Amino acid sequence: MEIIHVDDVQQMIDKLKNQDVYVHLEMTTGAYAAHYDSSKHPAANFITNAVIRYAHGSISGNGPYRVGLKMEKGWIYAEGLTHYEQNDKERLIMAGHDTQGKLVVALQLSREPF
């Protein structure tokens, strides 16, 4: 993965809009966060291979970044993104890593299931 280049990510977001795409979205503070620091509340969410269609999507911020996808009946929003990968299968994979390099948030879009 490489550090997010806003123009590249925005271009791919635009390329995938107005069509059915698969989404993967997850966030975690770490399954064992409370074991190491009792002041931290462990939290997580995960959705994968849900089919969505968005009419507008954008990336914003100065890093870490936010991505919002506007659908007909709602939004998908991810904040804290730091890295991305675009591969030849037309998948956009974005992730946010903490200062220790651990995954905190991921947002992935693809024309094919993950």
C-alpha positions in Angstrom: 0.0 0.0 0.0 1.1 3.6 -0.5 0.3 6.9 1.0 -3.0 8.3 -0.4 -2.7 10.5 -3.4 -6.0 12.4 -3.4 -6.3 12.9 -7.1 -5.7 9.1 -7.8 -8.3 8.1 -5.3 -10.9 10.6 -6.4 -10.4 9.4 -10.0 -11.2 5.8 -9.0 -14.1 6.9 -6.9 -15.5 8.7 -9.9 -14.8 5.7 -12.2 -16.9 3.4 -10.0 -19.9 5.6 -9.4 -23.4 5.0 -10.9 -22.9 1.3 -11.1 -23.3 -1.7 -8.8 -20.1 -2.3 -6.8 -19.2 -4.4 -3.9 -18.2 -2.7 -0.7 -16.1 -3.8 2.2 -16.0 -1.5 5.3 -14.5 -2.2 8.6 -13.3 -0.4 11.7 -11.6 -1.7 14.8 -9.9 -0.4 17.8 -8.4 -3.8 18.2 -10.0 -6.9 19.7 -7.8 -6.8 22.7 -7.6 -3.0 23.2 -9.0 -3.1 26.7 -6.5 -5.8 27.8 -3.6 -3.4 27.1 -5.2 -0.2 28.2 -8.3 -0.3 30.3 -9.2 3.3 29.3 -9.8 2.1 25.7 -13.1 0.7 24.7 -12.8 -2.1 22.2 -15.1 -1.5 19.2 -15.4 -2.9 15.7 -17.7 -3.1 12.7 -17.5 -5.1 9.5 -19.5 -5.4 6.3 -18.3 -7.1 3.2 -19.6 -7.9 -0.3 -22.7 -5.7 0.1 -23.7 -4.4 -3.3 -24.2 -0.6 -3.4 -24.6 2.1 -6.1 -23.5 5.7 -5.3 -24.2 8.8 -7.3 -21.5 10.9 -5.7 -18.3 10.1 -3.9 -15.5 12.3 -2.6 -12.3 12.2 -0.7 -11.4 15.1 1.6 -9.1 16.2 4.3 -5.4 16.8 4.7 -4.5 13.3 5.9 -5.9 11.2 7.4 -8.6 11.4 4.8 -12.4 11.0 4.7 -14.4 9.3 2.0 -18.1 9.7 1.6 -20.3 7.9 -0.9 -23.8 9.3 -1.5 -26.4 6.7 -2.4 -30.0 7.1 -3.3 -31.1 6.4 0.3 -28.2 7.2 2.5 -24.5 7.5 2.9 -21.4 5.4 3.5 -18.6 7.3 5.3 -15.1 6.3 6.4 -12.7 8.6 8.2 -9.0 8.0 9.2 -7.8 6.7 5.8 -4.1 6.9 5.2 -3.1 4.4 2.5 -4.5 3.0 -0.7 -3.9 0.4 -3.4 -5.4 0.2 -6.8 -5.0 -3.1 -8.7 -5.7 -4.4 -12.1 -9.1 -5.8 -11.1 -10.4 -2.3 -10.7 -10.6 -2.5 -7.0 -10.0 0.5 -4.8 -8.6 -0.5 -1.5 -8.1 2.1 1.2 -7.0 1.7 4.8 -6.2 3.8 7.8 -3.3 2.7 10.0 -2.4 3.9 13.5 1.1 5.1 14.5 2.1 1.4 15.1 1.0 0.4 11.6 -2.1 -1.5 12.8 -5.3 -1.4 10.8 -7.9 1.0 12.2 -10.3 1.5 9.2 -10.7 0.0 5.8 -13.0 0.9 2.8 -12.8 -1.1 -0.3 -14.8 -0.9 -3.5 -14.8 -3.4 -6.4 -16.8 -4.5 -9.4 -16.1 -8.1 -8.2 -16.8 -9.7 -4.8 -13.9 -9.7 -2.2 
